Amino acid sequence: MMARDLHEAPAPETHPGPSPARRPGGRWLVPLLVVVLLAQMAAAMVSTAVQQTPTIDEPVYVGTAAEYLHEHRVRHNPEHPPLGKLVIATGVALAGPHVDTSFTGDQGRVGRHLLYESGNDPWHLMLWARLPVIALTLLFGLVVFAFARELAGPVGGLVALALYAFSPDVVAHGSLATLDVPMAGFLLTSVWLLWRARRRPRLYLPLAGAALGAALATKMNALAAVPVLVVLAGVSVWSAGPPSRRRTALLRAAAGAGMVAVTAVAAVWVSYLIVDPRLRWTPQQHVPTVHGLRGLLVHLMPFPEAYRDGMRIQFGLENRPWQGFLFGRVYEGSLWYYLPVALLVKTPLGMLALWAAGAVAVVTVRRWRPAAPYLLAPAAVLLATAMEASRDFGTRYVLFLPMFLAVAAGAVATLRWRWAPVATAGLMLFVAVSSLRTYPYYLPYSNEAFGGPARTSQRLHDSNVDWGQDLGRLADRLRERYRGERLWLVYKGSGVPSSYGIEATDPRAVPVQKVRGVLVVSDSAVAKARGRLAELIDSSRPIDEVGHSITIYRR
């Protein structure tokens, strides 16, 4: 049944939807709109990157990237493979920082030493480290457009690209030197190439395997999608081949799936060989022993030992008793519904509506039904895996959803319903306005139903709101309004306050009655405050806030 539907799918060139590019004088309209959408996205990401201090994870990745450049070996941060950090390393190389190769310390200290103790300008270095990820995020926007255009024509492509370009989560994390957007984008690219392989498998299957390997070589979260993409590779070969006996078709499909898997494995090995052709590996941190089925799976993985040790560390992290926060509730462990609820809070309302309509459309409309397994199955498996994880830290773990569902939503505008184009345009305008209103505070975004960015900290924490990004803005605010006052600071982040001119004392180190003056607390610390910090906050008066992520109190 699947094979017959795939053969019946119309070619993109015969899509019945309107095509502005075919109108007289409209040849350049679609490319112009693509450039405009990506240009506004680039402006939002670059200007945000310029203003934000290092988030919690960034110094680790930047420090590791500098190690790759100067020591040519994998030493720190094995829980994440090298490729994403090699992307960051291109910006680090262009920044040309001084690197103290004699420094010893854990991966967090290495990054902070590079940024704050080696004579480098942290603003300059962080911007250059972020620029390659920004460029990659924009390229993935072209993939979103191309994929949706093949399904629903130029109008569908523009709708998908607009949803992607105005996604607060994509803009927020696409402007950081982190790994979430690169992993999700490589996965989407692999799925798009598998979709194209339905017509030219010999060309696109190896490319799809390389893109899948790039995702695996960026973050290990992508492993959950491997079985799905391997099956999709077989489906693509099955649908591409001429009518033949069932056994022959199955053999061709299996060969295509095997090609994708082997190419992906090879891409992972290449990422490690780029860092160190000798593949030296000596763990710099404790590698836990993993027993049972997990241990067997890690042992059988056809990847370098550093990758397998990284998997063991990841499993060890999953076993820790992490603390979460959701709608005022502090809890131990994880909640299976955390990510769906967080997505409801942090996704523009119009985008949620278009995602839902797009998912329904690709399942129910016959001409788009062949694309449903490609767009929905990988996203569903990855979402289910993320929901089962032990760390309820943010929607960054499901950044593939704004990409895959944007492509699906592109079909909505070309539905043969009288009000479909008008409704789509109205929802798109709502999305754009909601996204632009939050500029430049994309990390703490929440939609209008939940009070906007100013209220996000009441419902969520960590990378949803406060990831240490506003230390520089805090320094400016303190100089402008609170110069000369006694400062007390509880900061959650990897930045070093004194490097930005903030001289403050931790109020938790002295008796409560001695804390007088200006008390500054990161909102993630406010959300989970207990004991002395809770007493301090309860007996203080909030007077100001910075970036919707830091609250200033008067005592």
Secondary structure, DSSP 4 states (H G I P E B T S, - for coil): -HHHHHHHSPPGGG--S--GGGSTT-TTHHHHHHHHHHHHHHHHHHHHHHHPPP-SSHHHHHHHHHHHHHH-SB-S-TTS-SHHHHHHHHHHHHH-----TT----HHHHHHHHHHSSS--HHHHHHHHHHHHHHHHHHHHHHHHHHHHHHHHHHHHHHHHHHHHT-HHHHHHHTSSSSHHHHHHHHHHHHHHHHHTTT-HHHHHHHHHHHHHHHHTT-GGGGGGHHHHHHHHHHHHHHHSPS--HHHHHHHHHHHHHHHHHHHHHHHHHHHHHH-TT--B--SS------HHHHHHHHH--S-HHHHHHHHHHHHHHTS--EEEETTEEEES--TTHHHHHHHHHS-HHHHHHHHHHHHHHHHSTTTGGGHHHHHHHHHHHHHHHHHSS----GGGGTHHHHHHHHHHTTGGGSSSTTHHHHHHHHHHHHHHHHHHHTT--TT---GGGT-GGGGGGT--GGGT-SSTTHHHHHHHHHHH-TTS-EEEE--SSS-GGGGT---B-GGGS-GGG--SEEEEEHHHHHT--HHHHHHHHTSEEEEEETTTEEEEE-
